[in-house]
Amino acid sequence: MKILLIGSGGREHTLAWKILQSPLCSELFIAPGNAGTAGICTVLDIAITNFEGLAESCIKNSIEMVVVGPEEPLVKGITDFFKSNKNTSHIAVIGPAKIPAQLEGSKAFAKAFMQRHHIPTASYQEFSEANYTQGVEYIANHSLPIVLKADGLAAGKGVLICNTHQDALTEFESMIQKAKFGEAGKKVVVEQFLKGIEMSVFALTDGKDYVLLPEAKDYKRIGEDDTGLNTGGMGAVSPLPFFDEKLKAKVIDKIVKPTIDGLYKENMDYKGFVFFGLMIDNGEPYVIEYNCRMGDPETEVVIPRLQNDLVQLLLAAGNGTLNNIEILTDKRSAVATVAVSGGYPEEYQKGKTISGLHSSLPPNCLLFHAGTARAGDKIVTNGGRVLVSTAFEDNINAASALSARVLEGITFEGIYYRKDIGYEFK
């Protein structure tokens, strides 16, 4: 079958790499892709939110399945668009409809959903211009630290942890009164701060049943030892030593199953990936956030560990037969290290020539493109996160060292990467 993959990051390069291993895929298209996917897929120069252009290309190329990588098209309703068009309604779209995609698109929607289905999460209140003064009073009397979340999509920058009431009030004013995050911050969720260790759990659902994919932990801070500014993710590890059968059972019983059951009971059209961002506090799991797609860079360790045929899994999600599938995983440790542009996550330049990409990789290593583009016969940087090196070893320490070592042979002006991904497990 012919498949269209939507997106342009490291997540999409990883998904493309895996999809192409399936004998069920006769041709893989990508829109718009990057320099890495250009070498293995048929590129469509179409924006991820140009639904009309994507639909026309699907019809023209006889595409039978669309796999949506990033959140923006899902939150804006790409699944609904394809299903409501008689010329594309037969195409299987892997990704939730617009309403359930609000689990990621609206923090308030997600919190209300969790309340309805008794899913453990931090206590919260939501505020907007309409009840701004109540928000000020609520924050002034809230225990510290205080978490402020922009309700909508804010490119991963809409979550603030404030250690003083004054900082929280200043940020609250900036979000609602001064549009710090634009429309995304017109409504703010004020949340209890949860302590513990963060992790990510992933499920693929057909709307009723689900399969659990390998778990992961990503590293957001730009600096080693988790210091400095938050980023979109500097690396990831899988599996996690502390995610034993007891904790896994709690996560399934208290979070995963109630979430999937809740979607089904509320008749939400959800066929695709569910990302559970969790905090583990004294052995108890709490939901920090939902995403309606795979994480990045977690995908770069989760999908390579997956031993099933990914297209077969996606077809089962589309036709409601996931209950018949057993997930198989590589037991080795996988570590992904992200190489970023100088200045990231703040201001950075694009168009820097990348050298060393054509050197042969060591055994058990993969290199995925994230923010790259072709410029004539060169490959150049085209984003903050540029490349992702994934390595397999018998333990996290060895995999982390090998993953970083791959990037030593690659250069571009301003290249930076952490060498301590998985440091707390070494």
C-alpha distance (Angstrom), angle and dihedral (degrees) to the residues before:
residue distance angle dihedral
M1 . . .
K2 3.80 . .
I3 3.79 115.1 .
L4 3.81 133.1 -167.5
L5 3.81 118.2 -151.6
I6 3.81 115.9 -163.4
G7 3.81 120.7 -149.5
S8 3.79 143.2 52.1
G9 3.81 110.2 -129.2
G10 3.78 140.6 92.5
R11 3.79 89.5 -82.8
E12 3.80 90.6 58.7
H13 3.82 94.4 46.0
T14 3.82 88.3 52.6
L15 3.80 92.8 48.1
A16 3.81 90.2 47.4
W17 3.81 91.4 50.7
K18 3.80 90.0 51.9
I19 3.82 97.4 42.2
L20 3.80 91.1 52.5
Q21 3.81 89.9 58.8
S22 3.80 89.5 66.1
P23 3.81 119.2 94.6
L24 3.81 85.7 -148.6
C25 3.82 90.9 70.4
S26 3.81 113.1 80.8
E27 3.82 95.6 173.1
L28 3.80 133.5 2.4
F29 3.80 121.6 -151.0
I30 3.80 123.4 -169.9
A31 3.80 131.6 -163.2
P32 2.95 114.3 -131.3
G33 3.83 101.6 -25.2
N34 3.79 126.7 168.0
A35 3.80 139.2 -105.6
G36 3.79 91.6 -74.1
T37 3.78 96.4 51.6
A38 3.81 91.6 42.3
G39 3.79 88.2 72.9
I40 3.80 95.1 54.3
C41 3.84 106.7 27.1
T42 3.79 139.3 51.4
V43 3.81 103.2 -103.9
L44 3.80 122.4 -136.6
D45 3.80 112.8 -166.0
I46 3.79 94.1 -143.5
A47 3.81 127.3 127.7
I48 3.80 116.1 -113.2
T49 3.82 91.7 -118.5
N50 3.81 96.7 45.1
F51 3.79 92.7 102.5
E52 3.80 94.4 170.1
G53 3.80 92.1 52.8
L54 3.79 92.5 46.0
A55 3.82 91.8 49.1
E56 3.81 92.7 48.7
S57 3.80 90.6 50.7
C58 3.81 91.3 49.1
I59 3.81 90.6 53.8
K60 3.81 92.6 44.9
N61 3.82 93.4 49.3
S62 3.84 97.6 38.9
I63 3.81 91.9 -120.3
E64 3.81 114.5 -178.0
M65 3.80 102.1 -173.7
V66 3.80 134.6 34.8
V67 3.82 118.7 -161.5
V68 3.81 112.4 -164.3
G69 3.81 113.7 -150.9
P70 3.85 107.3 -179.4
E71 3.78 129.8 49.6
E72 3.80 101.8 -123.4
P73 3.83 98.2 75.0
L74 3.82 90.4 45.4
V75 3.79 94.8 49.9
K76 3.82 88.9 47.3
G77 3.80 92.2 52.4
I78 3.80 110.3 -102.3
T79 3.82 91.8 151.8
D80 3.81 91.8 53.2
F81 3.82 90.5 46.7
F82 3.79 93.2 55.0
K83 3.80 93.8 43.8
S84 3.81 93.9 49.1
N85 3.82 93.3 51.4
K86 3.81 111.8 84.3
N87 3.81 90.9 -148.4
T88 3.81 93.6 55.7
S89 3.82 103.7 27.4
H90 3.82 90.4 100.1
I91 3.82 92.1 60.0
A92 3.81 115.8 99.8
V93 3.80 108.4 -126.1
I94 3.81 114.1 -161.5
G95 3.77 103.4 -149.7
P96 3.80 135.4 68.9
A97 3.79 126.4 -84.6
K98 3.80 119.1 -100.9
I99 3.82 97.5 -91.2
P100 3.84 98.8 52.2
A101 3.83 89.0 39.9
Q102 3.81 84.6 68.8
L103 3.80 85.5 79.7
E104 3.80 81.1 83.9
G105 3.80 99.5 21.1
S106 3.81 95.0 58.9
K107 3.80 125.2 32.6
A108 3.82 89.3 -163.3
F109 3.83 91.3 53.2
A110 3.80 90.4 50.2
K111 3.81 93.1 48.1
A112 3.81 92.3 49.7
F113 3.82 90.1 48.8
M114 3.81 90.7 52.1
Q115 3.79 91.2 49.0
R116 3.80 92.0 51.2
H117 3.80 92.2 51.6
H118 3.82 98.0 38.2
I119 3.81 94.1 -117.6
P120 3.83 112.1 163.0
T121 3.80 113.7 -108.7
A122 3.81 139.7 138.0
S123 3.81 118.1 -69.6
Y124 3.80 112.7 -104.4
Q125 3.79 150.8 168.3
E126 3.80 128.3 -151.8
F127 3.78 126.1 -138.3
S128 3.80 139.7 -177.5
E129 3.80 138.1 168.2
A130 3.81 88.3 -70.9
N131 3.81 94.2 63.5
Y132 3.80 99.7 21.5
T133 3.83 96.1 132.1
Q134 3.81 91.0 52.8
G135 3.81 87.3 52.0
V136 3.79 91.5 53.6
E137 3.81 90.5 51.7
Y138 3.82 92.2 45.3
I139 3.81 92.1 51.9
A140 3.81 93.3 45.1
N141 3.81 89.6 57.9
H142 3.82 97.8 38.1
S143 3.80 123.0 112.7
L144 3.81 117.1 -108.9
P145 2.98 137.8 -70.6
I146 3.82 97.8 40.4
V147 3.81 123.1 -159.6
L148 3.82 118.4 -146.4
K149 3.79 118.3 -168.9
A150 3.79 127.3 -172.3
D151 3.79 104.4 -129.8
G152 3.81 96.1 -134.1
L153 3.80 137.0 47.6
A154 3.80 111.0 -59.3
A155 3.82 102.3 169.2
G156 3.80 91.8 -97.1
K157 3.81 92.7 -57.7
G158 3.80 100.8 94.2
V159 3.82 99.4 92.3
L160 3.81 117.8 87.8
I161 3.81 127.5 -177.9
C162 3.81 110.8 -157.5
N163 3.79 122.4 -164.9
T164 3.81 97.2 -167.4
H165 3.79 132.9 44.5
Q166 3.81 90.4 -125.2
D167 3.81 92.6 55.3
A168 3.80 90.3 47.6
L169 3.82 92.6 50.0
T170 3.81 91.4 47.2
E171 3.80 92.1 50.6
F172 3.81 91.7 43.9
E173 3.81 89.4 54.7
S174 3.82 91.4 46.2
M175 3.79 92.0 52.4
I176 3.80 100.1 45.5
Q177 3.81 104.4 25.2
K178 3.82 100.6 31.3
A179 3.84 100.4 31.8
K180 3.82 94.4 -125.0
F181 3.81 90.0 171.1
G182 3.81 96.8 26.6
E183 3.79 116.4 -132.6
A184 3.82 90.8 -13.9
G185 3.80 90.5 69.2
K186 3.80 99.7 44.0
K187 3.80 85.4 100.3
V188 3.81 118.9 40.8
V189 3.80 129.1 -162.7
V190 3.81 112.0 -148.8
E191 3.77 108.5 -156.9
Q192 3.78 143.4 -174.4
F193 3.81 112.9 -104.6
L194 3.79 112.4 -115.2
K195 3.80 121.3 -152.5
G196 3.78 126.3 -151.4
I197 3.78 138.0 64.9
E198 3.78 123.0 -38.7
M199 3.77 124.9 -134.4
S200 3.78 139.6 162.7
V201 3.79 127.4 -126.8
F202 3.79 123.2 -169.3
A203 3.78 132.2 -157.8
L204 3.77 132.9 -179.9
T205 3.80 112.4 -148.2
D206 3.78 137.1 -172.9
G207 3.79 90.1 -158.0
K208 3.79 95.8 -89.2
D209 3.80 109.3 33.0
Y210 3.78 129.2 33.1
V211 3.79 145.5 -169.7
L212 3.79 123.2 -138.8
L213 3.81 115.4 -128.4
P214 3.82 125.5 -156.4
E215 3.81 114.5 -65.9
A216 3.82 124.7 -123.2
K217 3.78 145.7 -176.7
D218 3.78 122.5 -140.5
Y219 3.80 130.5 -158.8
K220 3.81 115.6 -132.9
R221 3.80 103.8 177.1
I222 3.79 118.5 93.9
G223 3.82 94.6 -139.7
E224 3.78 132.5 66.4
D225 3.81 116.9 -94.9
D226 3.82 85.9 31.9
T227 3.80 97.0 -71.9
G228 3.78 132.3 143.9
L229 3.79 132.4 24.1
N230 3.78 126.2 -7.7
T231 3.81 116.6 -105.0
G232 3.78 136.6 -177.0
G233 3.81 86.8 -91.8
M234 3.81 134.7 -54.4
G235 3.79 97.8 -156.4
A236 3.79 146.5 -33.2
V237 3.79 142.1 -139.4
S238 3.81 134.1 -151.5
P239 3.02 138.4 -141.7
L240 3.82 105.8 29.0
P241 3.82 118.4 -138.7
F242 3.82 93.3 -143.5
F243 3.82 94.9 51.1
D244 3.78 95.2 94.5
E245 3.80 127.6 164.1
K246 3.80 92.6 -90.7
L247 3.81 93.9 54.6
K248 3.79 91.5 40.7
A249 3.81 90.2 54.8
K250 3.82 90.4 51.1
V251 3.81 92.1 49.7
I252 3.80 91.3 50.1
D253 3.81 96.0 44.5
K254 3.81 98.6 41.0
I255 3.81 102.5 32.3
V256 3.81 120.2 8.5
K257 3.79 100.0 44.3
P258 3.85 95.3 41.7
T259 3.81 89.2 49.6
I260 3.81 95.3 51.3
D261 3.82 91.1 41.2
G262 3.81 89.4 49.5
L263 3.80 92.3 52.9
Y264 3.80 89.8 49.6
K265 3.82 94.8 46.0
E266 3.80 91.0 49.7
N267 3.82 89.9 49.7
M268 3.80 92.8 -122.1
D269 3.79 116.7 166.2
Y270 3.78 101.8 -124.5
K271 3.80 120.8 157.3
G272 3.76 110.5 155.0
F273 3.79 146.2 45.1
V274 3.80 124.9 -21.6
F275 3.80 117.8 -160.7
F276 3.81 115.9 -157.9
G277 3.80 112.9 -162.4
L278 3.80 103.3 -159.8
M279 3.78 139.9 -172.5
I280 3.79 115.4 -153.0
D281 3.81 110.3 -152.3
N282 3.82 116.1 -179.5
G283 3.77 91.3 -25.9
E284 3.82 94.2 -48.3
P285 3.85 120.6 114.3
Y286 3.82 123.6 -137.3
V287 3.79 128.1 -179.1
I288 3.80 113.9 -117.2
E289 3.79 94.3 175.2
Y290 3.76 146.2 -21.5
N291 3.79 125.0 -131.2
C292 3.79 121.5 -164.7
R293 3.83 93.5 -143.0
M294 3.79 140.6 33.4
G295 3.79 118.2 -64.3
D296 3.79 125.6 -113.2
P297 3.07 123.7 -109.6
E298 3.82 89.4 11.6
T299 3.81 90.0 69.5
E300 3.80 88.1 63.7
V301 3.82 90.8 65.6
V302 3.82 101.2 28.1
I303 3.81 99.1 52.3
P304 3.84 96.0 43.7
R305 3.83 88.4 53.2
L306 3.81 90.8 51.8
Q307 3.81 110.5 98.6
N308 3.81 97.2 -174.7
D309 3.78 124.0 97.0
L310 3.82 101.1 -94.0
V311 3.80 94.8 -153.6
Q312 3.80 90.1 53.5
L313 3.82 88.5 52.8
L314 3.80 92.3 48.6
L315 3.80 91.8 48.7
A316 3.81 89.6 51.2
A317 3.81 89.8 50.7
G318 3.79 88.9 51.6
N319 3.80 96.8 48.6
G320 3.81 100.5 35.4
T321 3.80 101.6 -109.3
L322 3.81 102.6 116.4
N323 3.81 91.0 116.1
N324 3.83 88.0 75.3
I325 3.82 96.1 57.5
E326 3.80 131.4 91.2
I327 3.81 117.7 -158.0
L328 3.81 116.7 -128.8
T329 3.79 121.3 -162.1
D330 3.78 139.8 -171.9
K331 3.80 106.3 -110.9
R332 3.80 94.6 -148.1
S333 3.82 123.6 99.7
A334 3.79 116.5 -98.6
V335 3.81 123.1 -160.9
A336 3.80 125.8 -175.3
T337 3.82 121.7 -160.9
V338 3.81 120.4 -166.2
A339 3.82 122.5 -143.9
V340 3.81 111.1 -151.5
S341 3.79 138.7 -170.3
G342 3.80 120.3 -95.7
G343 3.81 110.6 -89.5
Y344 3.81 94.7 23.4
P345 3.05 130.3 171.2
E346 3.79 85.0 32.0
E347 3.80 125.1 40.5
Y348 3.80 115.5 -21.9
Q349 3.79 138.7 163.7
K350 3.78 128.8 -115.9
G351 3.78 130.8 -151.5
K352 3.81 98.6 58.0
T353 3.82 112.7 151.1
I354 3.81 113.6 -114.5
S355 3.81 117.7 -143.4
G356 3.80 130.2 -169.5
L357 3.79 98.5 37.0
H358 3.77 94.3 122.1
S359 3.79 96.1 56.2
S360 3.78 113.5 112.5
L361 3.79 115.0 -99.2
P362 3.81 122.1 -123.4
P363 3.82 116.0 -107.9
N364 3.81 115.2 -76.5
C365 3.81 93.1 23.2
L366 3.80 133.1 117.9
L367 3.81 130.2 -172.7
F368 3.79 120.0 -154.1
H369 3.79 126.9 -170.6
A370 3.81 119.0 -131.1
G371 3.82 113.7 162.1
T372 3.81 102.4 15.9
A373 3.81 136.4 123.9
R374 3.78 138.8 179.9
A375 3.79 118.6 -108.3
G376 3.79 107.4 -177.4
D377 3.80 106.5 -59.0
K378 3.81 92.6 -18.3
I379 3.79 133.1 85.3
V380 3.80 112.7 -137.2
T381 3.79 138.2 -175.9
N382 3.80 114.6 -89.7
G383 3.80 105.0 171.7
G384 3.78 147.5 16.4
R385 3.78 95.2 -88.1
V386 3.79 106.2 47.2
L387 3.83 112.1 170.0
V388 3.80 138.0 7.1
S389 3.80 122.8 -151.1
T390 3.81 115.7 -159.3
A391 3.79 121.8 -168.8
F392 3.81 134.3 -178.5
E393 3.78 124.1 -147.4
D394 3.81 138.6 148.3
N395 3.81 91.7 -95.6
I396 3.81 138.8 21.6
N397 3.80 94.6 -110.4
A398 3.80 93.8 57.2
A399 3.80 93.2 41.2
S400 3.81 91.3 51.1
A401 3.80 92.4 50.7
L402 3.82 92.3 48.0
S403 3.80 92.5 46.6
A404 3.81 91.8 53.8
R405 3.80 91.9 43.3
V406 3.81 91.1 60.3
L407 3.80 89.6 59.2
E408 3.82 91.6 52.8
G409 3.79 88.0 75.6
I410 3.81 94.0 53.2
T411 3.78 124.3 77.0
F412 3.78 140.4 -176.1
E413 3.78 130.1 151.8
G414 3.82 109.5 -75.2
I415 3.81 96.6 7.4
Y416 3.80 112.9 170.0
Y417 3.79 134.1 173.4
R418 3.77 137.6 161.6
K419 3.79 117.8 -108.7
D420 3.80 95.6 -162.7
I421 3.81 105.2 66.2
G422 3.80 106.8 151.6
Y423 3.81 90.2 17.7
E424 3.81 95.5 150.1
F425 3.81 91.4 57.6
K426 3.82 96.5 51.3
